Structure formats: C-alpha cells, structure tokens
Amino acid sequence: MVRVLALSAAAVAALASSTSALDQKLYGLNYDLRQGPDWDPSKCKSSDTIASDLKILSAITSNVRTYSLSDCDVTGVLKAAKELSLTVWLGVWVSEDSKVYDAEVKAFKELISAGLIDSNVVGINVGSEAVYREDITAEQAIKYVTDFKKVMSDNDISVPVSITDIIDTFVQYPDMLKAGDIVTINQFPFWEKIEADKAAAQFNKRIQPLLKMAGDMEVIISETGWPTGGSAKNGSVASEENGAIYLNDFYQLAESKGWKYYYFAGFDTPYKEEQADDTTTVESHFGIFDDKGTMKTAYESLKFTKNGDLGTSGSSDTTTSSGSSSTTVGAGTVHPGSGTSSGTPGTSTTSGTSNTQSSSSTDTAGSSSISTENGSSQLMAASFAAVVGVVSTMFWSLMAQANGVTISESANEGLLVLVIDTNPVHWFTQGGSAADRAGLQQLISSTLVFVNSYLLLHRSNRIVIIAAHAGKSAMLYPDPEQNDTTGSAEQAAKVNAGVMQRLQQLSDAPLDPAKPNRTAIAASLSRSLCFINRAINEEPDLRPRILVIQKSPDVSEHYIAIMNGIFSAQKKNVAVDACILTTEHSSFMQQAAYLTGGIYYKPNDHSGLLQYLISIYLPDPFMRKLLKLPSQDSVDFRAMCFCHREVISTAYVCPVCLSLFCEFRPICSTCGIRSHIQPKKNGLHKKRLRVD
C-alpha cells in the first residue's frame, strides 16, 4: 500500500517558526529533563528551559510524562505544568542498585513537603522496563511498587500506581499486572521490523493478549513512537515520512479504541549520541520536535487521515515479534534520562497470529501446505537423532549410576504420545508468508529429531504422534492399520516418512468452515489417553507420558473436556508435559502439567526449539529427579463457567453435579436439579471478567 503525505503551502511557510501545532491534539507526550550525558555537570535542563519546552508541548497535548524523580529535579516540570494546565504522570526509576530507588523515594517525599504532589499529578509508574532489561526481577518490581504504595498511603497521597514494562514481560509475569492499580506498557513496532504502514495494526494485534489478561484493569500506553533519523540493524526504517505514517495510524487506532497514551517523545535528544558513543543511533530522533523546539517537517505537514485497515494491516506479513522496547545506552548502562525507546529488540518471540481468522469458509491448506522438498534436511535430522540418542543414553546411564538410580528402574519400555498443534489458522497468516512456512517447518524438523532421539534411547521405546488440527484430531503415527511403534534405527526412518506423508494429506484437506480457529487439543488429549489406556492393559509395566506442543490459544468451550482428560491422566499416573508457543500462557496446560507432575515451559526464543525439546522433555520422569528442570512459578487455576464458557474467578457451584456457573441458577442446566440454596443478597458478588 502506498501512503502519501502532502505538504501544504502553509505548512512549508511555517517551517521557520520555532513552535508549531499538529492537525490534532495528542493525548500525552513523554518529556525528557536531560540535555547531557551522565558525566556532564549540566546534564539537567534549567527551569527556564523546562518552562519553554512545556509551553511548546502544550500546543499539541494536555498531558506529559517523566521518567525519574531524582535524576533531575522535576520541580520545574510540576510548576510549569500547573501554570500551563498540563497534567503530569511521574516516573520512579529503579535499577539493580537499590540506592536509586531510595533516592527516588526521598525526592518524592520532598515534593510532598513542597506541596507539589496534588491533583495535577495523575499517575505514577514505579520502574520502566526494569524487569525486561533484567535490572531487577519480577518479584523485586512487585516489592518496589508495594513499598511505594505504602509511602503514598503514609502521606495521604492517592493516585494510580503501576509497573511499566513491555507486553511480553507482563505475559510472562502476570502477577506484575495485579501489583499496580492500572497497567502501563511500552511497545514499539519499530523494533519488530514492521513496515510503517502496518505498524499500528501490529501494535493492535500485540496488545490483545494483554488486554485480555488485564480484564477490568485500565491499560495505558506509556511509550510508543517511531524514530525519524539514524539507523538500527535490528529495527525498521527510520525516517520522517515513516514517523508521520505511524503517528497518523496509531493516533487513529488509539482514538477508535479510546486508549490513553503518552507518545514517545516530545523532543529529540541529541545527547544520547554522546552517551552511547554512536552518532548513528536512532535513540536521538524520536521527538515530534527537534531539540531546538521546531516541529519536524513531516509532522508539521501531517493531516490526520483515517486508515481503514488498522485492524488487519500487517497481520499477514508478520509471525515473529520481539520484546519491542528494550533500552540500551552506552556500554550496557541505562539511565533515567535516556528514555525507554529501546536500542535493540528483546529476545522473546511471539507469533502474533493467535487470533487470525480464516479468510473464508472455503479456505484450504493451499496457503499452508507443508513442504516435503527438503529431503536432505530430514536425512540430517535422522543422522543427528542417532548421535543424540546414543550420547543421551550414555549420559543418562552415567548420571543414574552416579546418583544411585538403578538402570533397570529407568530402562522399562516407554511410550511417548506427542500431540502437535498443526492448525494452519494459528500457524499461518492470510497468504502464508515464507516466515510462516519456515516456522512450521522448523517445528516439524525439530520434533522429528526429538522423536528419533527418544526412539534411540531404548530399543523398546514406542512413539505415537497425534495432530491437533482445526476442528479435528488426526493420527500422524503409527499407521492405524500397521503395528509399527517399536523403536529402532529403521523405525526412525519410518516415523519421518510416515509423519511427513500424513501431514501433507492433512494440509491438503479443506478446513472445517464451522471450526477454523478451534484447535482440537481436547480431542487429541482424549485420543492420547485412549491409546495409553489400551497399551497399559496390554503391558502393565509400560511408562507412558504425553507431550503437547501448542501454538493455538485455549478454547474456552473445551474446558470441561480438557479437565476430564487431566483427571484421567492423573488417575493413570500419566505425566502431561507442555511446550507452549503462543503469545500468552495456556492456563489449561499449566493445570495439566501441575496436576499430573509434568513440565510446563513457554520458550521465548522459538529458534531454539530443538534445544528445549532435547534438554527439557527428553529425560523420562526417573531421570528428571537428577536434573534441574523448569518449574512453574504460578499456575492459573481459573475455571470456565459451564453456561457461557468464560473464564471466571468466582463461581456458583451446583451442589449435586458440581457444575460451575458465573451467575446463580435455580435449576442446574447440567443435571436439572433445583437448588434450594439462595445466594445472600449482601454477600460476595461475582465480578464478571471481560473476555475479548
């Protein structure tokens, strides 16, 4: 799509002016009190400069946000903002040095004593991407915000407090959401290598999982923007034209959604080039105005225009997106005045495609077929599997002997049932880009190496592979008409050929138009347990386990079936492992792994999938006793109501069949029994959670 930003004669004539106005007012802007690097004794702006800057910003916004209370004195900001009728969102900086936080608290108390913390201060964030940068842990971030809330309470200050970080951090550590009164996020599509005219749509896609997690909590976008100069090998193209395109599209998106936001940033920050010892850094060029207070040409000429594809633009060209707002200044040192626009993208990888809908009821796998042309890669995979299998066997044997575990104890015949999410709706964007195909192809190749390694660990190991597809479950291996599950070198080759052949058949079949985005994880789990139950009846000493590799989001309607499967696995002593490749955690699989003694892991970098499979999931339950493997910090035990299939925290329970409902029902819709227990009118009221 071609975007044209026209220059008006009036706009050209106004370029010589020191201040200018946008076509529309922005909700908020980030403001940097710095003008020099750390070592500069005059690194902080004077009160006069601050007053002049805020007067310029007041022409295009009514709200400003700062980064720190102690790095530079914010007194000038609070005073000037009040005179200009600007509200202020204050940032409290935290780092690996706890003394930084102590200095911030001291500065805050001084502002209180000076009477500057009043209704003009509309919010405070404690930390800005500190967890993402690994300056502090999620637990420390929660501790800091809890402590700061107490400081506010002790001084009778009542404004919303939050932790600011990127979306992926909150998805990884959901407890950070609950620690604040509201949620504030930084997100920069620029660092995801997205084209400017697709960036706002990508932003909209990336924020959806977080909005769902936040529920009724307010979400404010504390930083997003696009640089107009410099270059970054890990970023998109920085230019004034692209900056104006993103501002236009993001503004329209935020207006349509009713989002509050603080655009990054008010002014350019040339001191960052000196701070980073890099004259090409994009970090200096995020301003709407240059450092002299002149609005940039592209913004001056911008006439905000609604772009109709904000909800879908960009969704077909992107499958991976990194934690998008890391901060890098100098040699790995981060400072409050540096802002948080990011110098390099993060390491987390998310699909960004979990909510993609089938484009039509006649979609087929023509756009999502699985290539079988690269036979050499499969041969290499099989060869590597043999080596890994032999080495792994030696390693586990040595470890067992060293730790007093008898070989006979861990050498019984094993059965691994592998459930692979192959739903093309969640693997492929519309049109099936090369990146999409590479992602699924990598999953298949890595999985086959893992499977072959498992078969070569023990001559009697058996493997079953089930595809969780769109609306149906399908057996990939073994062939139902043949009994060929015993492990051997020849068997490894059979697995490769059989799986690839059946995957191709599956991808060639048309999708069910009624269930294109509902992946049959529940049906595949049930099929796995049926196979295991039959195998155990024939061989009581068999050691079965299940591994689910999931790309699709949980389907609320499958909650009951999933839980029945979990309880059956628990009863049969079958561990359910889960490798999650979605943008958000799977509460169903968290519960499955927790209740059955399996391993739940959500890798950030999908390019290392084979490494995760081999090192985490290859060891059997006996060998896992000897290893330090990932464990779950928290488990989302929320259930789904039986009436609307929505996530609930509080439920009404039928006293007869134990069905769960989000609202009181005198007659249970499951068993038909009338309840004689009436809810108390003044008791606890269930709070409905929003489900996007």
C-alpha positions in Angstrom: 0.0 0.0 0.0 1.3 3.4 -0.9 0.9 6.2 1.6 1.2 9.9 0.5 1.7 12.8 3.0 1.0 16.1 1.2 2.8 19.3 2.2 0.5 22.3 2.3 1.9 25.8 1.4 1.0 27.0 4.9 3.0 24.1 6.4 6.0 24.9 4.3 5.9 28.5 5.3 5.7 27.6 8.9 8.9 25.6 9.0 10.9 28.6 10.1 8.7 29.0 13.2 10.1 27.8 16.5 6.7 26.3 17.6 4.0 24.6 15.6 0.9 22.6 16.1 -0.3 19.3 14.9 -3.6 18.8 13.0 -5.0 17.1 16.1 -4.0 17.1 19.8 -2.3 14.0 21.2 -3.4 12.6 24.5 0.1 12.7 26.0 3.8 13.0 25.4 6.9 11.8 27.1 9.3 14.6 28.3 13.0 14.2 29.0 14.5 16.5 31.6 18.0 15.6 30.3 20.1 17.6 27.9 23.5 16.0 28.6 25.1 12.6 29.3 25.8 11.2 32.8 29.2 12.9 33.2 28.0 16.3 32.1 27.6 18.6 35.2 24.9 20.5 33.2 23.1 17.3 32.2 19.7 18.6 33.5 17.7 21.3 31.9 17.1 24.6 33.7 13.7 25.7 35.0 13.5 28.3 32.2 14.3 25.6 29.5 11.7 23.3 31.0 9.0 26.1 31.1 9.8 26.9 27.4 9.7 23.2 26.4 6.3 22.6 28.1 4.8 25.7 26.5 5.7 24.2 23.1 4.3 20.8 24.1 1.1 22.4 25.4 0.1 23.3 21.8 -0.3 19.6 20.9 -1.1 17.9 24.2 -2.5 18.3 27.7 -0.6 15.6 29.4 3.2 14.9 29.9 5.1 12.0 31.4 8.6 12.0 33.0 11.0 9.1 33.8 12.6 9.9 37.2 12.3 12.0 40.3 15.9 12.2 41.4 18.0 12.0 38.2 16.9 15.6 37.5 14.7 17.8 39.7 11.1 17.6 38.5 10.1 20.7 40.5 10.3 22.8 37.4 8.1 20.4 35.4 5.4 20.3 38.1 5.3 24.1 38.5 5.3 24.9 34.8 2.8 22.2 34.0 0.4 23.7 36.5 0.7 27.1 35.0 0.0 25.7 31.6 -2.9 23.4 32.7 -0.9 20.3 31.9 -1.3 17.1 33.9 1.8 15.1 34.8 2.5 11.4 35.0 5.6 10.8 37.1 8.1 8.1 36.6 10.0 6.5 39.5 13.3 5.0 38.2 14.6 1.6 39.6 17.7 -0.3 38.7 19.9 -3.1 40.0 21.2 -0.6 42.6 18.6 -0.3 45.4 20.0 3.1 46.3 18.5 4.5 43.1 15.0 3.6 44.4 15.9 5.1 47.8 16.8 8.4 46.2 13.6 8.4 44.2 11.5 7.9 47.4 13.5 10.7 49.1 12.8 13.0 46.2 9.1 12.1 46.2 8.8 13.0 49.9 10.5 16.3 49.3 7.9 17.0 46.6 5.2 16.2 49.0 6.6 18.6 51.6 6.8 21.3 49.0 3.1 20.8 48.2 3.8 19.8 44.6 2.0 16.4 44.6 -1.6 17.4 44.1 -4.4 16.8 41.7 -2.2 17.8 38.8 -0.3 14.5 39.2 -2.5 11.9 37.6 -0.4 8.8 38.0 3.0 7.3 38.9 4.8 4.3 37.4 7.5 2.5 39.5 10.1 1.3 37.1 10.2 1.4 33.4 11.2 -1.9 31.6 13.5 -2.8 34.6 12.3 -6.4 34.5 12.7 -6.6 30.7 16.3 -5.3 31.0 16.9 -7.8 33.8 17.9 -5.0 36.1 15.5 -6.4 38.7 13.3 -9.5 39.0 9.5 -9.5 38.7 9.4 -10.2 42.5 11.5 -7.1 43.1 9.3 -5.0 40.9 6.3 -6.0 42.8 8.1 -5.3 46.1 9.1 -1.8 44.9 5.5 -0.9 43.8 4.1 -2.3 47.0 6.6 -0.3 49.1 5.9 2.9 47.1 2.1 2.5 47.6 2.8 2.4 51.4 4.9 5.6 51.1 1.9 7.2 49.4 -0.6 5.9 51.9 1.5 7.2 54.8 1.5 10.6 53.3 -2.2 10.6 52.3 -1.4 10.6 48.5 -3.9 8.8 46.3 -3.1 8.5 42.6 -2.9 5.4 40.4 0.4 3.5 40.6 1.7 1.0 38.1 4.7 -1.0 37.0 5.8 -0.1 33.4 7.2 -2.8 31.2 6.8 -4.3 27.7 3.8 -6.6 26.8 5.9 -9.8 26.8 7.1 -9.2 30.3 3.6 -8.9 31.6 2.5 -12.0 29.7 5.5 -13.9 31.3 4.9 -12.5 34.8 1.1 -11.9 35.2 1.5 -11.1 38.9 3.1 -7.8 37.9 -0.3 -6.8 36.4 -2.1 -7.2 39.7 0.6 -5.4 41.7 -0.5 -2.0 40.3 -3.7 -0.1 40.3 -3.6 0.1 36.5 -1.3 -1.3 33.7 1.2 0.8 31.8 3.0 -0.7 28.8 5.8 0.3 26.4 5.6 -1.1 22.9 7.5 -0.1 19.8 6.6 -1.9 16.5 9.7 -0.2 15.1 11.9 -2.8 16.8 9.8 -5.6 15.2 11.0 -4.7 11.7 7.4 -3.9 10.7 6.8 -1.6 7.8 5.5 1.8 9.0 2.1 1.5 7.3 1.5 -1.9 9.0 2.9 -1.0 12.4 -0.3 0.3 14.1 -2.1 -2.9 13.1 0.7 -4.9 14.5 0.5 -2.9 17.8 -3.2 -3.6 18.0 -2.6 -7.3 17.5 0.2 -7.5 20.1 -1.8 -5.7 22.8 -4.8 -8.0 22.6 -3.4 -10.8 24.9 -2.5 -8.2 27.5 -5.9 -6.6 27.4 -7.5 -10.0 28.0 -5.2 -10.6 30.9 -5.8 -7.2 32.4 -9.6 -7.8 32.5 -11.2 -4.8 34.1 -7.9 -3.0 34.9 -7.2 0.1 32.9 -4.4 -0.2 30.4 -2.4 3.0 29.5 0.3 3.0 26.7 3.2 4.8 28.4 5.5 4.7 25.4 5.3 4.1 21.7 6.8 6.0 18.8 8.9 5.9 15.6 12.4 7.5 15.0 12.8 10.0 12.2 16.6 9.6 11.8 19.5 7.3 12.5 19.7 3.6 11.7 19.3 0.4 13.6 20.2 -3.0 12.1 17.6 -4.7 14.3 14.9 -2.1 13.6 12.7 -0.8 10.8 13.5 2.1 8.5 13.8 5.4 10.5 12.6 8.4 8.5 10.3 11.4 8.9 7.9 10.0 6.5 7.6 6.7 8.4 7.4 8.6 11.6 4.4 10.5 10.3 2.7 7.4 9.0 3.0 5.6 12.3 1.8 8.7 14.3 -1.2 9.1 12.0 -2.2 5.4 12.2 -1.5 5.0 15.9 -3.5 8.1 16.6 -6.5 6.8 14.7 -6.2 3.4 16.4 -6.0 4.9 19.9 -8.9 7.2 19.2 -11.1 4.4 17.9 -10.2 2.2 20.9 -10.4 5.0 23.5 -6.9 4.4 24.7 -4.9 6.8 26.8 -1.3 7.1 25.7 2.0 9.0 26.1 3.7 9.2 22.7 7.5 8.9 22.6 8.6 11.6 22.6 8.2 15.4 22.8 11.7 16.4 21.7 14.8 14.9 20.1 17.6 14.0 22.5 21.0 14.5 20.7 22.9 13.9 24.0 22.2 10.2 23.6 24.6 10.0 20.7 27.4 11.2 23.1 26.0 8.9 25.9 26.1 5.9 23.6 29.2 7.0 21.7 27.2 6.4 18.5 26.3 9.1 16.1 24.0 6.9 14.1 21.7 5.8 16.9 18.0 6.2 16.4 17.6 6.9 20.1 18.2 10.6 19.5 15.4 11.0 16.9 12.1 10.0 18.4 10.9 13.6 19.0 7.9 15.3 17.4 10.1 18.5 17.8 13.8 18.7 17.3 16.0 19.7 20.3 15.6 23.4 19.3 11.8 23.2 19.6 11.0 23.2 15.9 8.4 20.7 14.7 9.8 18.3 12.1 8.6 18.8 8.6 6.7 15.6 8.2 4.7 16.2 11.4 4.1 19.8 10.5 2.6 18.8 7.2 0.6 15.8 8.6 -3.1 15.9 8.1 -4.5 13.1 10.2 -6.4 10.7 8.0 -8.3 7.6 9.0 -6.7 4.4 7.7 -9.4 1.7 7.3 -7.1 -1.4 7.6 -5.8 -0.7 11.1 -7.4 -3.9 12.4 -5.8 -6.1 9.8 -2.9 -4.3 8.1 0.4 -6.0 8.8 -1.2 -9.2 10.1 -0.3 -11.2 7.0 3.4 -10.4 6.9 4.4 -11.0 10.5 4.7 -14.1 12.6 7.5 -13.2 14.9 7.7 -10.2 17.1 10.3 -9.4 19.7 10.0 -7.8 23.1 9.9 -4.5 21.5 11.2 -1.8 23.7 14.5 -2.6 25.3 16.7 0.3 26.4 20.3 0.5 25.5 22.5 3.4 26.2 26.3 3.5 26.2 28.0 0.2 27.1 25.0 -1.5 28.5 24.2 1.2 31.1 20.7 2.5 31.4 19.9 5.9 32.8 16.6 7.6 33.6 17.2 10.5 31.2 17.8 8.1 28.3 14.1 7.4 28.0 12.9 3.9 27.1 12.5 3.8 23.3 14.9 0.8 23.0 18.2 0.4 21.2 17.9 -3.3 20.5 14.9 -5.6 20.3 14.4 -8.2 23.0 14.8 -11.9 22.8 11.2 -13.0 23.3 9.4 -14.4 20.3 5.7 -14.5 19.8 3.6 -15.5 16.9 1.3 -12.5 16.8 -1.1 -14.7 14.9 -3.1 -16.4 17.6 -6.3 -14.5 16.8 -6.1 -14.8 13.0 -9.5 -15.8 11.5 -10.0 -17.9 8.4 -10.4 -15.6 5.5 -13.4 -17.5 4.1 -15.4 -20.7 4.6 -13.6 -22.2 1.6 -10.1 -21.8 2.9 -8.0 -24.8 2.1 -4.4 -25.7 3.0 -3.2 -24.4 -0.3 -1.7 -21.5 1.6 -0.5 -23.7 4.4 0.8 -26.8 2.8 3.9 -28.4 4.3 6.9 -28.6 2.1 8.5 -32.1 1.7 11.0 -31.0 -0.8 13.9 -30.6 1.5 14.8 -34.3 1.9 18.4 -33.5 2.9 17.3 -31.7 6.0 15.2 -34.8 7.0 18.3 -37.0 6.4 20.4 -34.7 8.5 17.7 -34.7 11.2 17.7 -38.5 11.3 21.5 -38.7 11.4 21.7 -36.1 14.2 19.0 -38.0 16.1 21.1 -41.2 16.1 24.1 -39.3 17.6 21.9 -37.5 20.1 20.2 -40.8 21.1 23.5 -42.6 21.7 25.1 -39.7 23.6 21.9 -39.2 25.7 21.7 -42.9 26.6 25.3 -42.8 27.8 24.7 -39.6 29.8 21.5 -40.8 31.5 23.2 -44.1 32.4 26.2 -42.4 33.9 24.0 -40.0 35.8 21.9 -42.8 37.1 24.8 -44.8 38.3 26.4 -41.7 40.0 23.2 -40.9 41.8 22.2 -44.4 42.9 19.4 -44.9 40.4 19.4 -48.4 39.1 19.5 -48.8 35.3 16.6 -51.3 35.5 14.4 -48.8 37.2 14.7 -46.3 34.3 15.0 -48.8 31.5 11.4 -50.1 31.2 9.7 -49.7 27.9 8.4 -46.2 27.5 5.5 -44.8 25.5 5.6 -41.1 24.4 2.4 -39.7 22.9 3.2 -36.5 21.2 0.4 -34.0 20.4 1.4 -31.4 17.8 -0.7 -28.3 17.1 -0.9 -28.1 13.3 -3.8 -25.7 12.9 -2.9 -23.6 9.9 -5.1 -20.7 11.1 -2.7 -20.1 14.0 0.5 -21.0 12.2 -0.2 -19.1 9.0 -1.4 -15.6 8.3 -3.5 -15.0 5.3 -1.5 -15.9 2.2 1.0 -18.0 4.1 4.3 -16.0 4.2 7.7 -17.5 3.9 8.3 -16.8 7.6 5.1 -18.7 8.5 6.1 -21.7 6.4 9.6 -21.7 7.9 8.2 -21.6 11.4 6.0 -24.7 11.0 8.7 -26.5 9.0 11.2 -25.8 11.8 8.7 -27.2 14.3 8.3 -30.4 12.3 12.0 -30.9 11.8 12.8 -30.2 15.4 10.1 -32.6 16.5 11.3 -35.4 14.3 14.8 -35.1 15.7 13.4 -35.2 19.2 11.2 -38.2 18.3 14.1 -40.1 16.8 16.3 -39.4 19.8 13.5 -40.8 22.1 13.3 -44.0 20.0 17.0 -44.5 20.1 17.2 -44.0 23.9 15.9 -47.5 24.4 15.3 -50.3 21.9 11.7 -50.8 23.2 10.6 -47.2 23.3 7.4 -46.5 21.5 6.1 -43.3 19.9 2.6 -42.1 19.0 2.2 -38.8 17.2 -1.2 -37.0 17.0 -2.1 -33.8 15.1 -4.3 -31.3 16.8 -5.8 -29.7 13.7 -8.6 -27.2 13.0 -11.7 -28.8 14.5 -10.3 -32.4 14.4 -7.7 -34.7 15.8 -5.7 -36.9 13.4 -3.2 -39.8 13.9 0.1 -39.0 12.2 2.0 -42.1 13.5 1.7 -45.0 13.7 -0.5 -46.0 10.8 -3.7 -47.4 12.3 -3.5 -50.4 10.0 0.0 -51.4 11.0 1.7 -52.3 14.3 4.9 -50.4 13.9 5.6 -48.4 17.1 8.6 -50.3 18.4 11.8 -48.2 18.3 14.8 -48.9 16.2 17.0 -47.2 13.7 14.8 -48.4 10.9 11.8 -47.3 12.8 13.2 -43.7 13.0 13.1 -43.6 9.2 9.6 -44.9 9.2 8.5 -42.2 11.5 10.0 -39.4 9.3 8.4 -40.7 6.2 5.0 -41.5 7.8 4.6 -38.2 9.6 5.5 -36.1 6.6 3.2 -38.0 4.3 0.2 -37.7 6.7 0.9 -34.1 7.4 0.8 -33.4 3.7 -2.5 -35.2 3.4 -3.9 -33.3 6.4 -2.8 -29.9 5.0 -4.3 -30.7 1.6 -7.7 -31.3 3.1 -10.1 -28.3 3.3 -10.7 -26.7 6.7 -14.0 -27.1 8.5 -15.6 -23.7 7.9 -17.5 -24.0 11.2 -14.4 -24.5 13.3 -11.4 -23.0 11.5 -9.8 -21.5 14.6 -10.7 -24.1 17.2 -7.7 -26.4 17.6 -8.7 -29.9 18.8 -6.3 -30.0 21.7 -9.0 -31.6 23.9 -9.9 -34.3 21.3 -6.2 -35.1 20.8 -5.7 -35.4 24.6 -8.6 -37.8 24.8 -7.3 -39.8 21.9 -3.9 -40.0 23.6 -5.4 -41.3 26.8 -7.4 -43.9 24.9 -4.3 -45.2 23.2 -2.4 -45.2 26.6 -5.2 -47.0 28.4 -5.2 -49.8 25.8 -1.4 -50.0 25.9 -1.3 -50.2 29.7 -3.9 -53.0 29.7 -1.6 -55.0 27.4 1.6 -54.1 29.2 1.1 -53.0 32.8 4.8 -52.0 33.2 4.7 -49.5 30.4 5.8 -46.0 31.3 3.6 -43.6 29.3 3.7 -39.8 29.1 2.2 -37.1 26.9 3.9 -34.1 25.4 1.7 -31.3 24.0 3.3 -28.7 21.7 0.7 -26.0 21.4 0.6 -23.0 19.1 -3.1 -22.0 19.4 -4.8 -20.2 22.3 -7.0 -22.1 24.7 -10.6 -22.6 23.6 -13.0 -21.9 26.5 -15.6 -24.4 25.1 -13.1 -27.2 25.6 -12.5 -26.6 29.3 -14.6 -29.5 30.6 -13.1 -32.0 28.1 -9.6 -30.8 28.9 -10.2 -31.1 32.7 -11.7 -34.6 32.2 -8.5 -35.5 30.3 -6.3 -34.1 33.1 -8.1 -36.1 35.8 -7.9 -39.2 33.7 -4.2 -38.7 33.2 -3.7 -38.1 36.9 -5.6 -41.3 37.8 -3.5 -43.3 35.4 -0.2 -41.7 36.6 0.5 -40.3 33.2 2.6 -37.1 33.2 1.4 -34.4 30.8 4.2 -32.1 29.6 3.5 -28.9 27.7 5.7 -26.8 25.3 3.7 -23.6 24.7 4.5 -21.5 21.6 1.6 -19.0 21.9 1.9 -15.3 22.8 0.2 -15.9 26.1 0.3 -18.7 28.6 -2.1 -21.6 28.4 -4.0 -22.0 31.7 -5.3 -25.4 30.6 -1.8 -26.8 30.0 -0.5 -25.1 33.2 -3.1 -27.0 35.2 -2.4 -30.2 33.2 1.3 -30.2 33.9 0.9 -29.2 37.6 -1.7 -31.8 38.4 0.0 -34.7 36.6 3.6 -33.9 37.6 4.6 -32.9 34.1 6.8 -30.0 32.9 5.2 -26.8 31.6 7.5 -24.4 29.6 7.0 -21.5 27.3 10.2 -20.7 25.4 10.9 -17.1 24.5 13.1 -17.9 21.5 11.4 -20.4 19.2 14.5 -20.7 17.1 16.0 -22.9 19.8 13.0 -25.3 19.9 15.2 -28.4 19.4 17.4 -27.5 22.3 14.4 -27.1 24.6 12.9 -30.4 23.4 16.1 -32.4 23.9 17.2 -30.8 27.2 13.8 -30.5 28.9 11.4 -33.1 27.6 13.7 -36.0 26.5 14.6 -37.2 30.1 12.0 -39.6 31.4 10.4 -39.0 34.9 13.0 -41.1 36.6 15.9 -39.2 35.1 14.2 -35.9 35.9 14.9 -36.5 39.5 18.6 -35.9 38.8 18.2 -32.7 36.8 17.2 -29.1 37.5 14.4 -28.6 35.1 12.0 -25.7 34.7 9.2 -25.4 37.2 6.1 -23.2 37.2 6.2 -20.0 39.3 2.5 -19.7 39.2 -0.5 -21.6 37.8 -3.7 -20.0 36.5 -6.3 -22.2 38.2 -9.3 -20.2 37.0 -12.1 -22.2 35.6 -14.6 -21.8 32.8 -18.3 -21.4 33.5 -20.5 -24.1 32.1 -23.1 -21.6 30.9 -21.1 -19.1 28.8 -17.7 -20.9 28.7 -16.0 -17.8 30.0 -13.0 -17.5 32.4 -14.2 -16.9 36.0 -12.6 -16.2 39.3 -15.7 -16.7 41.4 -18.4 -19.2 40.6 -21.8 -20.7 41.7 -21.4 -24.4 42.2 -24.2 -26.9 41.7 -24.3 -29.0 45.0 -25.3 -32.1 43.1 -23.1 -32.4 39.9 -20.6 -29.6 40.8 -21.1 -27.7 37.6 -19.8 -24.1 37.7 -21.8 -21.1 36.7 -20.9 -17.4 36.5 -24.4 -16.4 37.8 -26.9 -18.0 40.1 -29.2 -20.5 38.5 -32.1 -22.0 40.5 -32.1 -25.0 38.2 -28.8 -26.6 37.1 -28.6 -26.7 33.3 -26.4 -29.7 33.5 -28.2 -32.1 35.8 -31.6 -30.4 36.0 -31.7 -30.4 39.8 -33.3 -27.4 41.6 -31.1 -25.7 44.1 -32.7 -24.8 47.5 -29.7 -22.6 48.4 -30.2 -19.0 47.6 -27.2 -16.6 47.4 -27.0 -13.9 50.1 -28.1 -10.5 48.7 -25.4 -8.7 50.7 -22.7 -11.3 50.3 -19.9 -11.6 47.8 -20.9 -10.6 44.3 -19.2 -12.3 41.5 -17.2 -9.9 39.2 -17.6 -10.8 35.5 -14.3 -10.8 33.7 -14.2 -9.3 30.3 -13.4 -11.7 27.5 -12.2 -10.1 24.3 
